[in-house]
């Protein structure tokens, strides 16, 4: 892989912060991705919701995924990286 974009899903799967966890997990399964980007109406990135967020912040706390909103359990803020860097550099 030459750069970060070669490892990324373009365009990313996105949802609003008032999407339920159940809706988000359904979208993630349909698109076969492990994370979903949370944006506002202007497409500004507010956070990210990952399989790990689901495990640690929803499942282990026994929250109801049909009633829990992403804004309650997403990771925020998120750091961004230039698409020209390599996946290895991004992990560093």
Phi and psi in radians as a Rosetta constraint file:
Dihedral C 1 N 2 CA 2 C 2 CIRCULARHARMONIC -1.403 0.35
Dihedral N 2 CA 2 C 2 N 3 CIRCULARHARMONIC -0.767 0.35
Dihedral C 2 N 3 CA 3 C 3 CIRCULARHARMONIC -2.451 0.35
Dihedral N 3 CA 3 C 3 N 4 CIRCULARHARMONIC 3.034 0.35
Dihedral C 3 N 4 CA 4 C 4 CIRCULARHARMONIC -1.068 0.35
Dihedral N 4 CA 4 C 4 N 5 CIRCULARHARMONIC -0.633 0.35
Dihedral C 4 N 5 CA 5 C 5 CIRCULARHARMONIC -1.107 0.35
Dihedral N 5 CA 5 C 5 N 6 CIRCULARHARMONIC -0.462 0.35
Dihedral C 5 N 6 CA 6 C 6 CIRCULARHARMONIC -1.212 0.35
Dihedral N 6 CA 6 C 6 N 7 CIRCULARHARMONIC -0.338 0.35
Dihedral C 6 N 7 CA 7 C 7 CIRCULARHARMONIC -1.776 0.35
Dihedral N 7 CA 7 C 7 N 8 CIRCULARHARMONIC -0.113 0.35
Dihedral C 7 N 8 CA 8 C 8 CIRCULARHARMONIC -1.723 0.35
Dihedral N 8 CA 8 C 8 N 9 CIRCULARHARMONIC 2.702 0.35
Dihedral C 8 N 9 CA 9 C 9 CIRCULARHARMONIC -1.510 0.35
Dihedral N 9 CA 9 C 9 N 10 CIRCULARHARMONIC 2.099 0.35
Dihedral C 9 N 10 CA 10 C 10 CIRCULARHARMONIC -2.145 0.35
Dihedral N 10 CA 10 C 10 N 11 CIRCULARHARMONIC 2.147 0.35
Dihedral C 10 N 11 CA 11 C 11 CIRCULARHARMONIC -1.339 0.35
Dihedral N 11 CA 11 C 11 N 12 CIRCULARHARMONIC 2.768 0.35
Dihedral C 11 N 12 CA 12 C 12 CIRCULARHARMONIC -1.241 0.35
Dihedral N 12 CA 12 C 12 N 13 CIRCULARHARMONIC 2.787 0.35
Dihedral C 12 N 13 CA 13 C 13 CIRCULARHARMONIC -1.415 0.35
Dihedral N 13 CA 13 C 13 N 14 CIRCULARHARMONIC 2.240 0.35
Dihedral C 13 N 14 CA 14 C 14 CIRCULARHARMONIC -2.202 0.35
Dihedral N 14 CA 14 C 14 N 15 CIRCULARHARMONIC 2.736 0.35
Dihedral C 14 N 15 CA 15 C 15 CIRCULARHARMONIC -2.614 0.35
Dihedral N 15 CA 15 C 15 N 16 CIRCULARHARMONIC 2.846 0.35
Dihedral C 15 N 16 CA 16 C 16 CIRCULARHARMONIC -1.502 0.35
Dihedral N 16 CA 16 C 16 N 17 CIRCULARHARMONIC 2.853 0.35
Dihedral C 16 N 17 CA 17 C 17 CIRCULARHARMONIC -1.192 0.35
Dihedral N 17 CA 17 C 17 N 18 CIRCULARHARMONIC -0.290 0.35
Dihedral C 17 N 18 CA 18 C 18 CIRCULARHARMONIC -1.715 0.35
Dihedral N 18 CA 18 C 18 N 19 CIRCULARHARMONIC 0.254 0.35
Dihedral C 18 N 19 CA 19 C 19 CIRCULARHARMONIC -1.302 0.35
Dihedral N 19 CA 19 C 19 N 20 CIRCULARHARMONIC 2.489 0.35
Dihedral C 19 N 20 CA 20 C 20 CIRCULARHARMONIC -1.361 0.35
Dihedral N 20 CA 20 C 20 N 21 CIRCULARHARMONIC 2.769 0.35
Dihedral C 20 N 21 CA 21 C 21 CIRCULARHARMONIC -1.034 0.35
Dihedral N 21 CA 21 C 21 N 22 CIRCULARHARMONIC -0.725 0.35
Dihedral C 21 N 22 CA 22 C 22 CIRCULARHARMONIC -1.064 0.35
Dihedral N 22 CA 22 C 22 N 23 CIRCULARHARMONIC -0.761 0.35
Dihedral C 22 N 23 CA 23 C 23 CIRCULARHARMONIC -1.095 0.35
Dihedral N 23 CA 23 C 23 N 24 CIRCULARHARMONIC -0.746 0.35
Dihedral C 23 N 24 CA 24 C 24 CIRCULARHARMONIC -1.136 0.35
Dihedral N 24 CA 24 C 24 N 25 CIRCULARHARMONIC -0.775 0.35
Dihedral C 24 N 25 CA 25 C 25 CIRCULARHARMONIC -1.124 0.35
Dihedral N 25 CA 25 C 25 N 26 CIRCULARHARMONIC -0.636 0.35
Dihedral C 25 N 26 CA 26 C 26 CIRCULARHARMONIC -1.097 0.35
Dihedral N 26 CA 26 C 26 N 27 CIRCULARHARMONIC -0.766 0.35
Dihedral C 26 N 27 CA 27 C 27 CIRCULARHARMONIC -1.101 0.35
Dihedral N 27 CA 27 C 27 N 28 CIRCULARHARMONIC -0.741 0.35
Dihedral C 27 N 28 CA 28 C 28 CIRCULARHARMONIC -1.084 0.35
Dihedral N 28 CA 28 C 28 N 29 CIRCULARHARMONIC -0.715 0.35
Dihedral C 28 N 29 CA 29 C 29 CIRCULARHARMONIC -1.172 0.35
Dihedral N 29 CA 29 C 29 N 30 CIRCULARHARMONIC -0.765 0.35
Dihedral C 29 N 30 CA 30 C 30 CIRCULARHARMONIC -1.057 0.35
Dihedral N 30 CA 30 C 30 N 31 CIRCULARHARMONIC -0.666 0.35
Dihedral C 30 N 31 CA 31 C 31 CIRCULARHARMONIC -1.661 0.35
Dihedral N 31 CA 31 C 31 N 32 CIRCULARHARMONIC -0.023 0.35
Dihedral C 31 N 32 CA 32 C 32 CIRCULARHARMONIC 0.944 0.35
Dihedral N 32 CA 32 C 32 N 33 CIRCULARHARMONIC 0.907 0.35
Dihedral C 32 N 33 CA 33 C 33 CIRCULARHARMONIC -2.182 0.35
Dihedral N 33 CA 33 C 33 N 34 CIRCULARHARMONIC 2.785 0.35
Dihedral C 33 N 34 CA 34 C 34 CIRCULARHARMONIC -1.763 0.35
Dihedral N 34 CA 34 C 34 N 35 CIRCULARHARMONIC 0.025 0.35
Dihedral C 34 N 35 CA 35 C 35 CIRCULARHARMONIC -2.690 0.35
Dihedral N 35 CA 35 C 35 N 36 CIRCULARHARMONIC 2.729 0.35
Dihedral C 35 N 36 CA 36 C 36 CIRCULARHARMONIC -2.348 0.35
Dihedral N 36 CA 36 C 36 N 37 CIRCULARHARMONIC 2.391 0.35
Dihedral C 36 N 37 CA 37 C 37 CIRCULARHARMONIC -1.512 0.35
Dihedral N 37 CA 37 C 37 N 38 CIRCULARHARMONIC 2.327 0.35
Dihedral C 37 N 38 CA 38 C 38 CIRCULARHARMONIC -1.752 0.35
Dihedral N 38 CA 38 C 38 N 39 CIRCULARHARMONIC 2.157 0.35
Dihedral C 38 N 39 CA 39 C 39 CIRCULARHARMONIC -2.222 0.35
Dihedral N 39 CA 39 C 39 N 40 CIRCULARHARMONIC 2.824 0.35
Dihedral C 39 N 40 CA 40 C 40 CIRCULARHARMONIC -1.600 0.35
Dihedral N 40 CA 40 C 40 N 41 CIRCULARHARMONIC -3.047 0.35
Dihedral C 40 N 41 CA 41 C 41 CIRCULARHARMONIC -1.095 0.35
Dihedral N 41 CA 41 C 41 N 42 CIRCULARHARMONIC -0.435 0.35
Dihedral C 41 N 42 CA 42 C 42 CIRCULARHARMONIC -1.626 0.35
Dihedral N 42 CA 42 C 42 N 43 CIRCULARHARMONIC 0.229 0.35
Dihedral C 42 N 43 CA 43 C 43 CIRCULARHARMONIC 1.164 0.35
Dihedral N 43 CA 43 C 43 N 44 CIRCULARHARMONIC 0.358 0.35
Dihedral C 43 N 44 CA 44 C 44 CIRCULARHARMONIC -1.351 0.35
Dihedral N 44 CA 44 C 44 N 45 CIRCULARHARMONIC 2.325 0.35
Dihedral C 44 N 45 CA 45 C 45 CIRCULARHARMONIC -1.254 0.35
Dihedral N 45 CA 45 C 45 N 46 CIRCULARHARMONIC 2.152 0.35
Dihedral C 45 N 46 CA 46 C 46 CIRCULARHARMONIC -1.770 0.35
Dihedral N 46 CA 46 C 46 N 47 CIRCULARHARMONIC -0.493 0.35
Dihedral C 46 N 47 CA 47 C 47 CIRCULARHARMONIC 3.118 0.35
Dihedral N 47 CA 47 C 47 N 48 CIRCULARHARMONIC -2.973 0.35
Dihedral C 47 N 48 CA 48 C 48 CIRCULARHARMONIC -2.466 0.35
Dihedral N 48 CA 48 C 48 N 49 CIRCULARHARMONIC 2.542 0.35
Dihedral C 48 N 49 CA 49 C 49 CIRCULARHARMONIC -2.124 0.35
Dihedral N 49 CA 49 C 49 N 50 CIRCULARHARMONIC 2.144 0.35
Dihedral C 49 N 50 CA 50 C 50 CIRCULARHARMONIC -2.063 0.35
Dihedral N 50 CA 50 C 50 N 51 CIRCULARHARMONIC 2.937 0.35
Dihedral C 50 N 51 CA 51 C 51 CIRCULARHARMONIC -0.993 0.35
Dihedral N 51 CA 51 C 51 N 52 CIRCULARHARMONIC -0.648 0.35
Dihedral C 51 N 52 CA 52 C 52 CIRCULARHARMONIC -1.170 0.35
Dihedral N 52 CA 52 C 52 N 53 CIRCULARHARMONIC -0.709 0.35
Dihedral C 52 N 53 CA 53 C 53 CIRCULARHARMONIC -1.009 0.35
Dihedral N 53 CA 53 C 53 N 54 CIRCULARHARMONIC -0.743 0.35
Dihedral C 53 N 54 CA 54 C 54 CIRCULARHARMONIC -1.054 0.35
Dihedral N 54 CA 54 C 54 N 55 CIRCULARHARMONIC -0.815 0.35
Dihedral C 54 N 55 CA 55 C 55 CIRCULARHARMONIC -1.128 0.35
Dihedral N 55 CA 55 C 55 N 56 CIRCULARHARMONIC -0.864 0.35
Dihedral C 55 N 56 CA 56 C 56 CIRCULARHARMONIC -1.417 0.35
Dihedral N 56 CA 56 C 56 N 57 CIRCULARHARMONIC -0.615 0.35
Dihedral C 56 N 57 CA 57 C 57 CIRCULARHARMONIC -1.818 0.35
Dihedral N 57 CA 57 C 57 N 58 CIRCULARHARMONIC -0.243 0.35
Dihedral C 57 N 58 CA 58 C 58 CIRCULARHARMONIC -2.045 0.35
Dihedral N 58 CA 58 C 58 N 59 CIRCULARHARMONIC -1.117 0.35
Dihedral C 58 N 59 CA 59 C 59 CIRCULARHARMONIC -1.079 0.35
Dihedral N 59 CA 59 C 59 N 60 CIRCULARHARMONIC -0.909 0.35
Dihedral C 59 N 60 CA 60 C 60 CIRCULARHARMONIC -1.132 0.35
Dihedral N 60 CA 60 C 60 N 61 CIRCULARHARMONIC -0.484 0.35
Dihedral C 60 N 61 CA 61 C 61 CIRCULARHARMONIC -1.593 0.35
Dihedral N 61 CA 61 C 61 N 62 CIRCULARHARMONIC 0.047 0.35
Dihedral C 61 N 62 CA 62 C 62 CIRCULARHARMONIC 0.959 0.35
Dihedral N 62 CA 62 C 62 N 63 CIRCULARHARMONIC 0.715 0.35
Dihedral C 62 N 63 CA 63 C 63 CIRCULARHARMONIC -1.418 0.35
Dihedral N 63 CA 63 C 63 N 64 CIRCULARHARMONIC 2.665 0.35
Dihedral C 63 N 64 CA 64 C 64 CIRCULARHARMONIC -1.429 0.35
Dihedral N 64 CA 64 C 64 N 65 CIRCULARHARMONIC 1.958 0.35
Dihedral C 64 N 65 CA 65 C 65 CIRCULARHARMONIC -1.112 0.35
Dihedral N 65 CA 65 C 65 N 66 CIRCULARHARMONIC -0.400 0.35
Dihedral C 65 N 66 CA 66 C 66 CIRCULARHARMONIC -1.370 0.35
Dihedral N 66 CA 66 C 66 N 67 CIRCULARHARMONIC -0.266 0.35
Dihedral C 66 N 67 CA 67 C 67 CIRCULARHARMONIC -2.042 0.35
Dihedral N 67 CA 67 C 67 N 68 CIRCULARHARMONIC -0.237 0.35
Dihedral C 67 N 68 CA 68 C 68 CIRCULARHARMONIC -1.519 0.35
Dihedral N 68 CA 68 C 68 N 69 CIRCULARHARMONIC 2.261 0.35
Dihedral C 68 N 69 CA 69 C 69 CIRCULARHARMONIC -1.606 0.35
Dihedral N 69 CA 69 C 69 N 70 CIRCULARHARMONIC 2.628 0.35
Dihedral C 69 N 70 CA 70 C 70 CIRCULARHARMONIC -1.010 0.35
Dihedral N 70 CA 70 C 70 N 71 CIRCULARHARMONIC -0.634 0.35
Dihedral C 70 N 71 CA 71 C 71 CIRCULARHARMONIC -1.067 0.35
Dihedral N 71 CA 71 C 71 N 72 CIRCULARHARMONIC -0.343 0.35
Dihedral C 71 N 72 CA 72 C 72 CIRCULARHARMONIC -1.475 0.35
Dihedral N 72 CA 72 C 72 N 73 CIRCULARHARMONIC -0.368 0.35
Dihedral C 72 N 73 CA 73 C 73 CIRCULARHARMONIC -2.321 0.35
Dihedral N 73 CA 73 C 73 N 74 CIRCULARHARMONIC 0.025 0.35
Dihedral C 73 N 74 CA 74 C 74 CIRCULARHARMONIC -1.312 0.35
Dihedral N 74 CA 74 C 74 N 75 CIRCULARHARMONIC 2.794 0.35
Dihedral C 74 N 75 CA 75 C 75 CIRCULARHARMONIC -1.521 0.35
Dihedral N 75 CA 75 C 75 N 76 CIRCULARHARMONIC 2.187 0.35
Dihedral C 75 N 76 CA 76 C 76 CIRCULARHARMONIC -2.715 0.35
Dihedral N 76 CA 76 C 76 N 77 CIRCULARHARMONIC 2.470 0.35
Dihedral C 76 N 77 CA 77 C 77 CIRCULARHARMONIC -1.337 0.35
Dihedral N 77 CA 77 C 77 N 78 CIRCULARHARMONIC 2.956 0.35
Dihedral C 77 N 78 CA 78 C 78 CIRCULARHARMONIC -1.961 0.35
Dihedral N 78 CA 78 C 78 N 79 CIRCULARHARMONIC 2.632 0.35
Dihedral C 78 N 79 CA 79 C 79 CIRCULARHARMONIC -1.677 0.35
Dihedral N 79 CA 79 C 79 N 80 CIRCULARHARMONIC 2.551 0.35
Dihedral C 79 N 80 CA 80 C 80 CIRCULARHARMONIC -2.024 0.35
Dihedral N 80 CA 80 C 80 N 81 CIRCULARHARMONIC 2.844 0.35
Dihedral C 80 N 81 CA 81 C 81 CIRCULARHARMONIC -2.370 0.35
Dihedral N 81 CA 81 C 81 N 82 CIRCULARHARMONIC 2.715 0.35
Dihedral C 81 N 82 CA 82 C 82 CIRCULARHARMONIC -1.203 0.35
Dihedral N 82 CA 82 C 82 N 83 CIRCULARHARMONIC 2.402 0.35
Dihedral C 82 N 83 CA 83 C 83 CIRCULARHARMONIC -1.160 0.35
Dihedral N 83 CA 83 C 83 N 84 CIRCULARHARMONIC -0.211 0.35
Dihedral C 83 N 84 CA 84 C 84 CIRCULARHARMONIC -1.404 0.35
Dihedral N 84 CA 84 C 84 N 85 CIRCULARHARMONIC -0.300 0.35
Dihedral C 84 N 85 CA 85 C 85 CIRCULARHARMONIC -1.331 0.35
Dihedral N 85 CA 85 C 85 N 86 CIRCULARHARMONIC 2.835 0.35
Dihedral C 85 N 86 CA 86 C 86 CIRCULARHARMONIC -1.455 0.35
Dihedral N 86 CA 86 C 86 N 87 CIRCULARHARMONIC 2.762 0.35
Dihedral C 86 N 87 CA 87 C 87 CIRCULARHARMONIC -0.968 0.35
Dihedral N 87 CA 87 C 87 N 88 CIRCULARHARMONIC -0.652 0.35
Dihedral C 87 N 88 CA 88 C 88 CIRCULARHARMONIC -1.101 0.35
Dihedral N 88 CA 88 C 88 N 89 CIRCULARHARMONIC -0.736 0.35
Dihedral C 88 N 89 CA 89 C 89 CIRCULARHARMONIC -1.133 0.35
Dihedral N 89 CA 89 C 89 N 90 CIRCULARHARMONIC -0.661 0.35
Dihedral C 89 N 90 CA 90 C 90 CIRCULARHARMONIC -1.120 0.35
Dihedral N 90 CA 90 C 90 N 91 CIRCULARHARMONIC -0.677 0.35
Dihedral C 90 N 91 CA 91 C 91 CIRCULARHARMONIC -1.169 0.35
Dihedral N 91 CA 91 C 91 N 92 CIRCULARHARMONIC -0.577 0.35
